[in-house]
Amino acid sequence: MLHDAWLMARKDLRIERESRVVLGQILPFGALVLILFGLAVSPDLTVLGTERRSLLAQAAPGLFWMAVLFSSLLALGRSFAIESSDGNLDALKMAGLDPAGIFIGKALAVSAQLLLLELLLGLGALVLYGAPVGNAVLLATVVLLTTTAMTCAGTLYAALASGLKVRDTLVPLLVLPVLAPVLLAATLATEAALFGPTGNGWSWTLLLAVFALLYLGIGMLGFGPIMEES
């Protein structure tokens, strides 16, 4: 299974390295979303509390994860658009690869792309929104777990819709409700990592870990039947 996962991940990443879609198209899209979000919130408004900060900085965690979520939908759609063309999905079925390995490999490839996007978009968000980083370890943990949950759930639903003509519009309708609690937990945990205190942040991070393991397990079990039906 792990060998098959590595083969799938390496194949998808090699295709991305040659096409540069993430850096050439998805990254500019995510950056544009961040800029538009920044324009929608006035930087002159401030939030009163123990520390006085701008509303834009306070909203930075939620705006960042929304930009990542929208970008992930493009990356997931492209991941299975590659397999849907020229009968590649049928070739995968005939190759005898472990379905769980295919699922893990596809999720790993998308995760690697998203982590690169998150690094660049995160730097952009810190500059645009003026948010500090209070706990880098917590922030990195939140990013890894949220990315895992997003890609596992997204890969499963993208595979489910891959054989349909309406997959481009169906995938967001399927994925967004499932990822809503993940987005909420990620936003609150990121807020704790940026502004502190971090106690509640680790509690939300534990919930993110549960989501990540849950979606990973469901994907490994359900990807085989989905491939047979697609």
N, C-alpha and C positions, 0 to 999 in steps of 0.2 A: 504493500500500500504506500509506504513512504517513498519507495523508489518511483512508483507511478506519479506520486504527487510532485516529486522533484522534476520529473520529465515534463509534466504539464506546466509547472511554474516556469521552468527554463525556456520552454517553447514560447509561452506568452510574453515573457520578458524580452526574449530575442526579437519577437515581432515588434514589440513596443520600441526597442532600441533602434530598429531600422526605420520605423514609421514616425517616431517622435510625436505621436498624437497627444500624449499627456503634457509635454512641455510646450508644444506648438498650438494646442487648441484648448485643452481642459484647464491648464493653468491660467491662461488669459481670461477664460470664462470665470473661474473662481475669483481672480483678482478684480474683475469687473463687478462681480456680486459684492465683494467687500467694499469697493468704492461706492457703489450705489447705496448700500446699507449705511455707510458713513454719511452720505449726503442726506439720507432720510432722517437722521437723528441730529438735532442741533448740538454742537459742541459747547454752546454757551449755557445749557441747562446743567445744573449740578444736583447731586444726590447728597442729602444731609444725613449724617450718621456720626460714628466715631471718627471717621475721616471724611473730609470733604473732597469729592471727586466728581468729574464730569459724568453726565448720563451716558455719554458715548463710551467712556471707559468702563462703566458699570455694565453696559450691555454687550461689551466685547466678547465674552464667552459664548453667549447665545448666537450672536451674529457670525462668529467664526465657525461654529458647528453647523449653522444653516448653510454657509458657503461650502463647507466640506461635504455636507449631505447632497447638495445639488450637484457638486462635482462628481461625487461617487456614483450618482445615477448615470452620468455620461460614461464613466469608466466601466461600470457593470454592463451597460448596453453594448459597448464596443467589445467587451470580453466574449460575449456570446454571439455577436454579429459575425465575429471571425469564424466561429464554429458552424454557424448556420449557412454560410456561403459555400458553394461548391461541394456540398455533401460531407463536410468535415465531421459533423456530428455523427453521421452514420459510420464514418471511418473509425471514429473513436470507439463506437460500440463493437465493431468487428476486430479491433486491435487486441481485445481481451484485457484491457486495463481495468483495474479495480475502480468501480464507481466512486467509492469513498476517496480513493487516491486522486481521481480526476477532480472531485469537489475541493479537496484540500489544496491541490495544485492551482486551480483557478482562483480560489480565495487568497492563496499566498501571493500570487502575481498581482491581483488587484490591491492587496494590502500594501505591497511594496510600492506600488504607484501612488497610493493614497498617502503613505507616510512621507514620501517626497513632496507631494502637494501640501500636506499639513505643515511640514517644516517651512516651506516657502510662504504659504498663506499665513502661518502663525507669525512669522517675522513681519510680514506686511501688516497684520492686524495690530501688533504691538506698536508699530510706527504710526499707523493711521489713527488708531484709537487711543493711544497713550496709556495703555494698561501696563502695570508692573508685573513682575513675576516673583511671587513670594516663596513658592516651594517648587523648585524645578523637578525634584524626584516625584512628587505627587502628580505634577503636570505630565511628565513623561509616562507614568503608569496609566493615567487617564487616557492619554492619546493611544497607547498600545491596545488597551482593552476596548475602547470605543471603536477603533479601527477594526479589530477582530469581530466584534458584534455586527458592525455595519456590513463588512464584506461577507461574513458567513450567511447572514439573512439575505443580503442582496444577491449573492451567488445562487442561492437556492431558488429564489423567485425569478431571477433572470433566466435560469435554466427552465423553469416551469413555463415561461412565456416565450421561449426562444423559437419554437416552431410556429408561432402565430403571427399573422400579418399585422396585428395591432400591438405587437410587443413593445414598441417605443412609447406608447401611451399607457399600456397595461402595467408595465414594471413599476413606474412611480405610484400608481394606485394600489399596488400590492405591497410595496416596500414601505411607503411612508407611514401607514398606520402601525406597522410592526416596529418601526424604528422610533416612533414617537417617545416611548418610555426611555429608550436608550439616549435619545437626544436630551431629554429632561435631566436624566442622571448625569450625563456628560457635562451639561451646562452648569449644574450646581457644583459638581466636583471641580470643574475648571475655575469657577468663581472662587472656591475655597483656596485653590492652588495659587491664584493670582493675588487675592486680597486677604486671605486668612480670616479667622483661625482655621486650621486644617483638620480638626477633629471630625467635623461633619463631612469633609472632603473624602476621608478614607472610608466612611460609611457608604457614601454614594459610589465610591470606587469598588467596594465589595459587591454592590448591586450590579455594577457594570461587568464584573467578573462572572457573576451568575448568568447574566444575559449572554455573554460571550460563550460560555461553556454550553448553555442551553441551545443556542443557535448552531454551534459547532456539532453537537450531538445529533440534533434534528437533521442537519444537512448531511452528515455522514450516513445516517440511516435512510433518509428519504431520497437521496440523489439517484440511487439505482433505479427505483420504480419510476422516477421522473424521466430518466433517460430512456427507459423502455417505452414510455408513452409518447415521448416527443418525436 
